[in-house]
Amino acid sequence: MDFISKIFGSKDPPPGGRSPGKVAASGDPAALEAELRRLEREFGKARPGFQGTPLNRAGDLCHRAGDRERALKYYGRAIDLFLDDGQREAARGVANKLIRIHPQAVRTLATLTWLDLAAHHEATAIGHVQAYVKAARKAGQEARAREEIFEMAAIAPYRGFLEAVAEGLDELGQATAGNKIRQWIAQHGHSPYALTDPDAFSERCLEIAAGANKK
């Protein structure tokens, strides 16, 4: 959006194999690796729309086995695939699992906020955008967060969410943008660019989430 640049200068056991819970509980590294290879093969053979599921299961398997880093990678791949397939609720579910393991995951918090907005869950979106701001500050990613949450506020028709974004922009050292949002609230209750049609708003948020998650 031109105006932005102006201001900012599964649980079922897999068929034919042991369940992930049993593999993890066994403490057998060879069994873990064999099950992960099986899930990767399942991923490779899956039709579009179903590829995220084996990766999500692989993430669960690694998490139960105490392999946090691989769990995060599998969950991240699953989120990307679910987003590409337009499965926003599946993507939200995996993203929430990832955040429970790694609460400071900046990219995933941004994605979750977009998905909350797409699902019209304003209260949850407020909580996630606040967490996103804090994580971005800690990670030194203020510039990205400033632009992204301003874009959220520009299209969101939710007054409470805009108020949270304005406060977040203050925390990120961009009080000018925060005050701009407060002007929108005072004049219209939302941005003049807000997408007030629920379906159009959801579609746009999902589209942005899919693109932003790859940056």
Solvent accessible surface area in square Angstrom, and as a share of the most:
residue,aa,sasa,rsa
1,M,94,0.42
2,D,114,0.59
3,F,35,0.15
4,I,6,0.03
5,S,72,0.46
6,K,166,0.70
7,I,48,0.24
8,F,36,0.15
9,G,106,1.02
10,S,46,0.30
11,K,185,0.78
12,D,97,0.50
13,P,86,0.54
14,P,3,0.02
15,P,107,0.67
16,G,92,0.88
17,G,33,0.32
18,R,118,0.43
19,S,23,0.15
20,P,8,0.05
21,G,30,0.29
22,K,137,0.58
23,V,4,0.02
24,A,17,0.13
25,A,90,0.70
26,S,56,0.36
27,G,61,0.58
28,D,61,0.32
29,P,99,0.62
30,A,71,0.55
31,A,13,0.10
32,L,21,0.10
33,E,60,0.27
34,A,45,0.35
35,E,10,0.05
36,L,5,0.03
37,R,135,0.49
38,R,42,0.15
39,L,0,0.00
40,E,56,0.25
41,R,134,0.49
42,E,50,0.22
43,F,46,0.19
44,G,57,0.55
45,K,168,0.71
46,A,24,0.18
47,R,162,0.59
48,P,114,0.72
49,G,21,0.20
50,F,113,0.47
51,Q,44,0.20
52,G,0,0.00
53,T,40,0.23
54,P,2,0.01
55,L,0,0.00
56,N,13,0.07
57,R,31,0.11
58,A,0,0.00
59,G,0,0.00
60,D,11,0.06
61,L,0,0.00
62,C,0,0.00
63,H,92,0.41
64,R,118,0.43
65,A,43,0.33
66,G,65,0.62
67,D,42,0.22
68,R,98,0.36
69,E,100,0.45
70,R,73,0.27
71,A,0,0.00
72,L,26,0.13
73,K,137,0.58
74,Y,19,0.07
75,Y,2,0.01
76,G,7,0.07
77,R,92,0.34
78,A,0,0.00
79,I,3,0.01
80,D,32,0.17
81,L,36,0.18
82,F,11,0.04
83,L,5,0.03
84,D,84,0.44
85,D,54,0.28
86,G,40,0.39
87,Q,59,0.26
88,R,79,0.29
89,E,95,0.43
90,A,35,0.27
91,A,0,0.00
92,R,29,0.10
93,G,36,0.35
94,V,4,0.02
95,A,0,0.00
96,N,45,0.23
97,K,42,0.18
98,L,10,0.05
99,I,24,0.12
100,R,169,0.62
101,I,25,0.13
102,H,56,0.25
103,P,78,0.49
104,Q,78,0.35
105,A,12,0.09
106,V,11,0.06
107,R,81,0.29
108,T,7,0.04
109,L,2,0.01
110,A,0,0.00
111,T,1,0.00
112,L,0,0.00
113,T,0,0.00
114,W,0,0.00
115,L,0,0.00
116,D,0,0.00
117,L,0,0.00
118,A,0,0.00
119,A,16,0.12
120,H,73,0.33
121,H,79,0.35
122,E,53,0.24
123,A,86,0.66
124,T,56,0.32
125,A,0,0.00
126,I,42,0.21
127,G,37,0.36
128,H,29,0.13
129,V,1,0.01
130,Q,79,0.35
131,A,37,0.29
132,Y,0,0.00
133,V,3,0.02
134,K,123,0.52
135,A,2,0.02
136,A,0,0.00
137,R,121,0.44
138,K,160,0.68
139,A,55,0.43
140,G,54,0.52
141,Q,70,0.31
142,E,54,0.24
143,A,67,0.52
144,R,66,0.24
145,A,0,0.00
146,R,57,0.21
147,E,89,0.40
148,E,16,0.07
149,I,0,0.00
150,F,0,0.00
151,E,32,0.14
152,M,0,0.00
153,A,0,0.00
154,A,0,0.00
155,I,3,0.01
156,A,0,0.00
157,P,35,0.22
158,Y,44,0.17
159,R,127,0.46
160,G,27,0.26
161,F,0,0.00
162,L,0,0.00
163,E,75,0.34
164,A,8,0.07
165,V,0,0.00
166,A,1,0.01
167,E,97,0.44
168,G,4,0.04
169,L,0,0.00
170,D,61,0.31
171,E,76,0.34
172,L,7,0.04
173,G,65,0.63
174,Q,34,0.15
175,A,54,0.42
176,T,98,0.57
177,A,0,0.00
178,G,0,0.00
179,N,75,0.38
180,K,75,0.32
181,I,0,0.00
182,R,86,0.31
183,Q,92,0.41
184,W,9,0.03
185,I,13,0.07
186,A,87,0.68
187,Q,126,0.56
188,H,100,0.45
189,G,18,0.18
190,H,50,0.23
191,S,0,0.00
192,P,76,0.48
193,Y,101,0.38
194,A,17,0.13
195,L,56,0.28
196,T,88,0.51
197,D,79,0.41
198,P,80,0.50
199,D,112,0.58
200,A,43,0.34
201,F,1,0.00
202,S,8,0.05
203,E,122,0.55
204,R,78,0.28
205,C,0,0.00
206,L,30,0.15
207,E,99,0.44
208,I,21,0.10
209,A,0,0.00
210,A,20,0.15
211,G,38,0.37
212,A,6,0.05
213,N,1,0.01
214,K,114,0.48
215,K,177,0.75
